[in-house]
Amino acid sequence: MSHATSPVLVIHGGAGVIRHDMNPAKEKAVRAALTKALQDGYAQLKAGKPAIDAVTRAIAVLEDDPNFNAGRGSVFTHDGKNEMDAAVMEGDSLSAGAVAGVQRVKNPILLARAVMEHSSHVMLVGEGAEAFAKEQGIALADPSYFRTEERWQQLQRALKEDAEKKPHAERETAMHFGTVGAVALDSQGHLAAGTSTGGMTDKHAGRVGDSPIIGAGTYANAQCAVSGTGWGEFYMRTVAAHEICMRVSMLGEPLQRAAAEVINQEIPSMGGNGGAIALDSNGTIAMPYNTQGMYRGWIGADGVPHVAIYDDEPDPSNHQPAPASSSQQD
């Protein structure tokens, strides 16, 4: 029987934050949403519920908020549609569920959990995933629910640049950022991870990134849980989330060093960038990223939600000595 431990919840709302792009009203709304996600998710842990409950609850809060590229705030494909991906994983059992390319699922993270708990599969995609959502009573929404003017205008600017054969000027478009995720440790010492995303603006129809790929953008075992955010193709090629956890559980590396080596060294060395949140079975938190900022938050034994956005705001990773050769450049 596992010994009791202090529950911990860690969340992210995407890397690639640029300070001068953030107006005060949006920053306030983002910080409030991150705080609510932490409070709602942590309430599950305080009630003695498993880590997966905290993960899915926190992510659902962010999926419902149009400020984040997941659920309601998802970006548009080149064809002007929303295609969403999500995954969850429980560390103790290695159970996992994922969905990709869904267009009408209000909370993709809940459908990913349903795939894990109520099917014999790990991943369902497109129409098949939505048919399963109907069977499971997972809420669907009209495509208009996911349409926000901000995301639509991002696509229009990207399409104009495509037509003029220009590189994408917007950082969020050009650098493929935008994901939400959570990792949690419950009172029984069990870990879980989850990630949800709308993908990248102007992506090819049917493109799937790292978020729903178990081991790439989402992974958990008995010692480690990870959710990533960044240029998905590189997270898939490095199997980033799994790589971090293998360094911890098989090589005995400290979590913060393992996470920083993968996110700030291995991925940039290939031309990618982004960030991640990670949590180990001792409650140690890592939040590496190599951009100007990452929406992030954490809550632990003190029961107080902590939220940060920019790279000059302290968090459980960056107030520690930085690993050698780690990159924090934009």
N, C-alpha and C positions, 0 to 999 in steps of 0.2 A: 504494500500500500504506500503510495507516495506521501511524503511528508508535506504539511501545509507550507505555503510560501506566500510572500506578498505579491498580489497581482500587479501586473504592469500592462499598459496598453500604449502602443506607439503608432502614429499615423503619418501619412504624407498626402499632399494634394498636388504633387508634381514638382519637377525641377525646372530650371531655366527661367526663374523669375528675374525680371529686369527692374531695378528700383525706379528708374525714371518713367517706366510705363505704367506705374501703379498710382492711380489717384487716391486721395484720402478716403473717399466713400467706398471704393472697392476694397482697399486694404482693411478697412473696418469690417466690411461684410465677410471677407475671407477669414479674418481672425475670429470673428464670431462663429462662423460655420465650423472651423477647426475645433474651437472650444466646445461647441455643442456635440460634435462627433466624439470627442474625448469623454465628455460627461455621460452621454447616452451609452457609449460602449463600456465605460468603466462601471456604470451602474449594474451591468450584467455580471461583471466579475465580482463586485461587492456582494451581489445576491447569491454568490456561490455557483454561478453558471459557468459552463466550460468556455475556454478561450475562443472557440469558433463563434459563439454567440456574440462576444464582444467585437470580434473582427467584422462579422456581417452587419451588426448594428451600426458600427461606426462608419463603415463604407456606404451603407444605405443612406445615411445622413448626407454624405458628400455627393452621392449620386443624385439626390433630390435638389441639390443646390446648383443653379446654372453657372456659378463662378468657376466650376471645376469641369475638366474634360472627361466626364463620365456620366452615364445616365442622362439626365435632363440637359446638361451643358455640353453634350458631346459635339465634336467638330464634324464637318461634312466631308464626304468623299468627293472625288472629282465629278461624280454624277449628281451631286447635290442630295445625297442620302446620308443617314446616320447608320453606321455599322459598329456595334459595340461588342467588346470582349470582356470576360471576367474569369477569375479562378479563385478557388479556396483550397487549402490543404491543412490537415491535422497532423501534427508532428508525431504524436504517440503511436498512431495506427498507420501512418503514411497514406491515409485515405485522401482522395482528391477529387475535385469536380471542376469542370470548366465549360464555358460556352464561347462561341466566336461568331461574328457576323450577324448578330441579332439586331433587328431594326425596330421592334415594337415592345420589347420587354422593359417595363418601367425601372426595375432594379435588377440588372443582370447578375449582381452578386448573389441575390437570393436564388436565382435559377441555377447558378453554378453550384450552390450548396445543395439544391434539390437533386442535381445530377449526381453529386457525391453520395447523398443519403438514400436516394430512391431509384437508382438505376444501377445496372451492372457495368456502366461505362465510366470513363473519365472525362471525355469531351464530346459535346454535341454542337453542331454548327447550323447556322441559317434557319431555314424553314423547319427542319427537323427539331431544332432546339426550341423554336417557338411553339410547335405542336406539343412538345413535352411540357412546356410552360402551361399550356391550356389544361393538359391532363392533371398537372400538379396544383392548379389553382393559383399560379403565379400571375400577378397583375400585368396586363398588357396595356399599352397606350397607343393612341393614334399618332402617326408620325409627326403631326403638328406639335405634339407635346414637347418634342425634343428640339424644335426649331427656335433658336434664340437669334436675335438680330446681330449680336456681336459675332457669333460663329458664322452666320451667313455672310457677313461683310468680310470676314477673314477669307472665306472661300472666294468671294468675288475678286478680291485683290490678288489672290493666288492665281486664279484663272486668267486675269489680265496679264500677269507676269508670264504665265505659261504661253499665252498667245503672242507675246512680244519676245519670247525666248529669253527672258531675263531670270536671274536667280531670285528666289523668294527673299524679299527684303525683311519680312517680319521674322523675328527670332523664333517665335512660337511655331511658325510655319516651317521655317528653314531647318530648325534643329529638332523637330519631331518630339517636342515635349508635351506632356499632359497625361496624367494618370492619377488615380487615387489608390491608396492602399493602407493596410493595417497589419500589425503583428501583435500578438497578445500572449501573456503567460498567466495561467489561472492559478487558483489556490491549491490545486493538486499538482502543480508543477508541469502541466501540459502546455504545449505551444501550438499556435495556429497562425496561418498567414492568409492574406487575401489581397487581390488587386483587381481594379476595374478601370476600363478606359474607353474613350471614343476613338482612339487611334490618332492619326495625324491628318491635319487639314490637307485636302486635295489628294488624298491617297487613292490608289487604284482600287476600284471595286473589288472586294474579296480579299484585300490585303489583311493579313493577321500579324500582329506584332508579338512581343514577348509576354505580355501580361497574362494571357490564358495558357501559355505553354509552361507546364509544370517543369520546374528546374531552371527556366530562363528568367521570367519575371516574377515568379511565385514559387516558393518552396518552404517546407518545414519538416524537420525531423525531431527526435527527442531532445536534441541539444541546441537547436538553432532554428530561427524562422526569419524569412526575408521577403520583402516586397520591393520591387524596383520601379524606377521611373526614368525614362530617357530614350535614347535612340534604339528602338527595339531590335533592329537587325543585329546590332552588336551584342546585345544581351542574349539573343538566341545563339549566336555563334560562339560565345564564351560560356554558355549555360551558367550565367552569372550567379543567380540565386543559389543553385546547387553548388557551384564552386565555392562560394563563401561558406556554406554550411559544411562542406567536406573539409575545408581547411580547419574549421572549428572542431568538428566531431571526429575526424580521422587523423589530422595532423596535430591537434591540440593547440592551434594558434589562438591567441586572444581574439575575441570577436571584433573589436575595433580595428585591430591590425588586419585581420582577414578581409573585412569589408572594405577598408581603405585600399588595400592592395588590388582588389578586383575592380572596384569602381573608379579609383583615382590613378591607377597605373595600367592594369591590363586592358580595360576598355579604351581609354584614351590612346594607348599605344597602337591600336588598330584604327583609330580615327573616329571613335564614338565618344559620347559623353552622356552625363545624366547623374543620377543619384540613387539612393536606396535607403531603406530603414531595415535594421536587423535587431534581433533580440535573442539572448541565449537563456538557458534554463536557470541561470543564476540571477536573471533580471538585468544583466548588463545590456545597455542600449548603444547602438551605433547608427549614425546618420551621415554617412559620407556623401559628398556631391562635389562636382567640379564645375559648377556654374556660379553665377552671382548670388543665387539664392535657391531655396527649396521650401515650399510650404510644408511645415512639419510641426508635430506636437507630441507630447508624451505626458503620462500621468502614472504615478506609482503609489508608494506607501503613504505619502502625505495627502493623497486624495485631491491634490491641486492640479488643474490642467495647466500645462505650460505650452505656449505657442511661439513659434519663430518663423520668420520668412527669409531674412537677408543673411549674408555671410558674416556680418559683424554682430549678430545676435548669438549669445552663447547657447549651446545645447549639450547633451551628454557626450557627444563626440568631440566637438571643437573646443571645449574647454580643457581637454586633455592634450598632452604633447602630440603634435602631428607625427605620423609615421614617416620615416625617411623616404624621400623621393615622392611623397604624395603630392598630387597636383590640385590646387584650389583655383586654378585660373579659369577665366570666363571662356 
